[in-house]
Amino acid sequence: MTASWAQSLPRPLAPPRTAILTSADLSFRQRVRDALTGLRWQVREADGGAETLACLDAAPAEAVILDSWLPDLEIGEFIAEFEKLHPGIDLVALGDLAASSRSMRSPRRNEVLFALRHGQEGDEVLGGDEAMNSGSVSCESPSGESANCAPVMPMREIEAQPSAPVRMLAPPVIIATRRQIESENFSGADFAAAPLRSGPSSACRLPEFIGTHPVMLEVSRRIRLVAGHRTSVLVQGPTGSGKELVARALHRLSPRSVRPFVALNCAAIPEALLEAELFGHSRGAFTGAVQGRVGRIEAAHGGTLFLDEIGEMPLACQAKLLRFVESGELQRVGDNELVKVDVRLIAATHRSLARLANEGAFRSDLYFRLSVFLLHTPSLSAHIDDLPRLTAHFLERMSQQSPAKSLSEEAQSRLLGHSWPGNVRELEHVLERAWILAEDRPRIGAAEIEFGEEYVTE
């Protein structure tokens, strides 16, 4: 009696399972998503590695499906970071990109592989089209030997045959397809053979930065890692080392890239006007305020606010900025209404904010709010090996407006012997000055290379 009564009860629905689908290929994502949805998976999509890590920070998932190319991160670096941060999540990577030693496997991996079969329609299949058409998937063991894995059974067949044994695919990495890789650093074959790296490689260099010195590659690596998060970033480095370039790269790689990037140099605005410039003001709030104005923070709603030279901000203004950072609400000067604003905050300074905070010249509570993730831009002398590449870059850019010029060996030696206190910005200005001094000559000599106050009139 009890058993028949229990059998009459409706079966509870299976708990939802979630996968994050990472690919820059929209049509591929759509095919895999449709197949997974039919198998009662919840699918969250990401078009890059940084967005995937942000999705996992927001909510966990049972599996991550990774394409063979990412637009923002080097593939091996992403996998290494993923396995360090999320060892309990199954990673299914196209091609032979995932670590073969990885032991975590979802109990429903068969369903993921079935969805991948549908996502690969029209692509070249490694291991043979016949195997794909027959429902099998080509696998590779850690030793490199190929094996024919069990067919992937659709969910409807599994439900129709509950007693039928379902063989799960073995842990070796799936070899599904290899798309043509559009990258200046890697070909498709390079991706297949690329080892996992613990340190930065030339593949992670961002287009904003010229050169391949390890200190600059590390800057690019950190930018890629944090770009997809809402985390506040503090950029510290000497004047002329490219702090605003870092901020713009963070914005470009973030999910906020379609929204405004608003920059404000805190040292360039008089103290009496800085608060109104940041927070906006209402009409008549102070002498000369003939009409209301939206502040820089509000103008950056949905996007990124870059506060350069944050160390020059007055303490009174720091207190109001701290309130906004903590609550996300601001109050325009002369107005009692609170306005909710969503911005990602990036601050930059050439000074040590930690030392300023210890000396009482900067609020320590604001410092800790701004420096959740710290980025250092190195001086040019720290990556002087990149000077020839930087020089070629600036000369090429100048040649777009006038006939091209090149440097003599003596001029190159003179550049390499300089200490560059003004960093990359100084290099650009020295080359621009030399370009002008060379007049119509196609070659810039050592005589045209002048630094600072070397030229003095009698």
NORGIRA-V657240 format. One line per field, one symbol per residue. ss: DSSP state (a for helix, b for strand, c for the rest). phi: phi as a letter, one per 40 degrees, with the letter a starting at -180 (. if undefined). psi: psi as a letter, one per 20 degrees, with the letter a starting at -180 (. if undefined). A space follows every 10 residues. Layout:
ss=???
phi=???
psi=???
//
This chain:
ss=caaaaaaacc ccccccbbbb bbcccaaaaa aaaaaaaacc bbbbbbccaa aaaaaaaacc ccbbbbcccc ccccaaaaaa aaaaaccccb bbbccccccc ccccccccaa aaaaaaaaac ccccbcccaa aaaccccbbb cccccbbbcc ccccaaaaaa cccccccccc ccbbccbccc cccccccaaa aaaccccccc caaacccccc cccaaaaaaa aaaaaaaccc ccbbbbbccc ccaaaaaaaa aaaccccccc bbbbbccccc aaaaaaaaac bccccccccc ccbccaaaac cccbbbbbca aaccaaaaaa aaaaaaacbb bcbccccbbb cccbbbbbbc ccaaaaaaac cccaaaaaaa ccbbbbbcca aaaaaaaaaa aaaaaaaacc cccccbbcaa aaaaaacccc ccaaaaaaaa aaaaaaaccc ccbbcaaacc caaacccc
phi=.ccccccccc ccccccbbbb bbacccccdc cccccccccg ccbbbacacc ccccccccac acabbbccab cbbccccccc cccccbccbc bbbcgcbccc ccccbccbcd ccccccdccc dgccbchhcc ccccgcbcbb cdcgccaccc ccccdccccc bccccbcccc ddccbbabcc ccacbbbdcc ccccccbcbc bcccccccbb hbcdcccccc ccccccdccc dcbbbbicdg cgcccccccd ccccccccbc bbbaccccbd dcbcccccbg accgcadgcc acaccccccc dgbbbbbcfc ccccdccccc cdccccbgbb bccgbcccbc bbbccbbaac bccccccccg caccccdccc cdbbbbcccc ccbcccddcc cccccccccc badcbbbccc cccccccccf ccgcccdccc ccccdcccfc ccbccccccb bfcccbcc
psi=ghghghhiqq pqqqqqqpqp ooqioghggg ggggghhhjk qpppqqjrhg hghgghhgqr rhqpppripq ihqpghhggg gghhhmijpp poqqalhqpi iphppqikhh hghghhghij piqpppiphh hghijrpprp rhiipqqorq qopqhhhghh mhippopqqr hqqpofrorp pnqihqrhhg hhiprpqirq rhhjpqihpp rkqhhhhhgg ghghhihirj pqppoprqpj jkhhhgghgg ghirijhirq opqpohiipq hhigghhgir qrpjhrpimi qqpprhghhj picppooqlh ijpqhghhgh hggghhhjqr oqpjqipppp poqpppqqqi rohgghghij iqphhhghhh kgpppppqqh hilhhighgg ghgghhhhii irqqqrqrhh gghhghiqim hjbhhggghg hgghgghicj pipprhhioq pckhopq.
//
